[in-house]
Amino acid sequence: MALVPSYLRQLLKDHHSDRAVRSQYTAMLTAPRIRTEISENFFSWAAPYLWNNLPTSVRDIKSLEVFKRTIKTHLSLHYLCN
């Protein structure tokens, strides 16, 4: 998440857990609780939801160029072909 611009980064919260689980080793985000269906369209909820549903292999990419290429492939295979 180091490559995220600061103006977007301040809208996102890292997920922290007190329990030892496998997910603690991956970059997860916490989505705020929502009270209305329209809140699902807000960036602060949608971004963590989409990010956390990416495979770990995509989330853990360190290079921006490789991430862009990989995310385009992932999205086209999983969302455009269905």
The 8 nearest C-alpha neighbors of each residue, nearest first, counted from 0:
[[1, 2, 3, 26, 8, 58, 61, 59],
 [0, 2, 3, 4, 61, 8, 5, 63],
 [1, 3, 0, 4, 63, 61, 62, 5],
 [2, 4, 0, 1, 8, 5, 7, 6],
 [5, 3, 7, 6, 8, 2, 1, 9],
 [4, 6, 8, 7, 9, 3, 10, 2],
 [5, 7, 4, 8, 9, 10, 3, 11],
 [8, 6, 5, 10, 9, 4, 3, 11],
 [7, 9, 5, 11, 10, 6, 3, 4],
 [8, 10, 7, 11, 6, 5, 12, 4],
 [11, 9, 8, 7, 43, 12, 6, 42],
 [12, 10, 8, 9, 43, 13, 28, 7],
 [13, 11, 29, 28, 14, 10, 30, 9],
 [14, 12, 28, 29, 27, 15, 11, 26],
 [13, 15, 28, 29, 27, 12, 16, 26],
 [16, 14, 13, 17, 23, 29, 27, 28],
 [15, 17, 18, 14, 23, 19, 20, 22],
 [16, 18, 19, 15, 20, 23, 14, 22],
 [17, 19, 16, 20, 23, 15, 21, 22],
 [20, 18, 17, 21, 23, 16, 22, 24],
 [21, 19, 22, 23, 18, 24, 16, 17],
 [20, 22, 23, 24, 19, 25, 18, 16],
 [21, 23, 24, 25, 20, 27, 26, 19],
 [24, 22, 21, 25, 20, 19, 16, 15],
 [25, 23, 22, 21, 26, 20, 27, 19],
 [26, 24, 22, 23, 27, 55, 59, 58],
 [25, 27, 58, 28, 24, 59, 0, 23],
 [26, 28, 14, 51, 25, 13, 29, 50],
 [29, 27, 13, 14, 47, 12, 30, 51],
 [30, 28, 14, 12, 13, 47, 31, 27],
 [29, 31, 44, 47, 28, 48, 32, 43],
 [32, 30, 44, 33, 29, 43, 47, 12],
 [33, 31, 30, 34, 44, 38, 29, 35],
 [32, 34, 35, 38, 31, 39, 36, 44],
 [33, 35, 32, 36, 38, 37, 39, 31],
 [36, 34, 37, 38, 33, 39, 32, 40],
 [35, 37, 38, 39, 34, 33, 40, 41],
 [36, 38, 39, 35, 40, 41, 34, 33],
 [39, 37, 40, 41, 36, 35, 33, 34],
 [40, 38, 37, 41, 36, 44, 45, 33],
 [39, 41, 38, 37, 45, 42, 44, 36],
 [42, 40, 38, 43, 39, 44, 45, 37],
 [41, 43, 45, 44, 46, 40, 10, 39],
 [42, 44, 41, 10, 45, 46, 11, 30],
 [45, 43, 30, 42, 41, 46, 47, 31],
 [44, 46, 42, 48, 47, 43, 41, 39],
 [45, 47, 49, 48, 42, 44, 50, 43],
 [48, 46, 50, 28, 30, 49, 45, 51],
 [47, 49, 45, 51, 46, 50, 44, 52],
 [48, 50, 52, 46, 47, 51, 45, 53],
 [51, 49, 47, 52, 53, 48, 46, 28],
 [52, 50, 48, 53, 49, 27, 47, 28],
 [53, 51, 49, 50, 48, 54, 47, 55],
 [52, 54, 50, 51, 55, 57, 58, 49],
 [55, 53, 56, 57, 52, 58, 51, 50],
 [56, 54, 58, 57, 59, 53, 25, 26],
 [55, 57, 54, 59, 58, 60, 53, 25],
 [56, 58, 55, 54, 59, 60, 53, 69],
 [59, 57, 55, 60, 56, 53, 54, 26],
 [58, 60, 56, 57, 55, 61, 25, 26],
 [61, 59, 57, 58, 66, 62, 56, 65],
 [62, 60, 59, 63, 66, 65, 2, 58],
 [63, 61, 65, 64, 60, 66, 67, 2],
 [62, 64, 66, 65, 67, 61, 2, 60],
 [65, 63, 67, 66, 62, 68, 69, 61],
 [64, 66, 68, 62, 67, 63, 69, 60],
 [67, 65, 63, 69, 64, 68, 60, 70],
 [68, 66, 64, 70, 65, 69, 63, 71],
 [67, 69, 65, 71, 66, 70, 64, 72],
 [70, 68, 66, 72, 71, 67, 65, 73],
 [69, 71, 73, 67, 72, 68, 66, 74],
 [72, 70, 74, 68, 69, 73, 75, 67],
 [71, 73, 69, 75, 70, 74, 76, 68],
 [72, 74, 70, 76, 71, 75, 69, 77],
 [75, 73, 77, 71, 78, 76, 72, 70],
 [74, 76, 79, 72, 73, 78, 77, 71],
 [77, 75, 73, 74, 80, 78, 72, 79],
 [78, 76, 74, 75, 73, 79, 80, 81],
 [77, 79, 74, 75, 80, 81, 76, 73],
 [78, 80, 75, 81, 77, 76, 74, 73],
 [79, 81, 78, 76, 77, 75, 74, 73],
 [80, 79, 78, 77, 76, 75, 74, 73]]
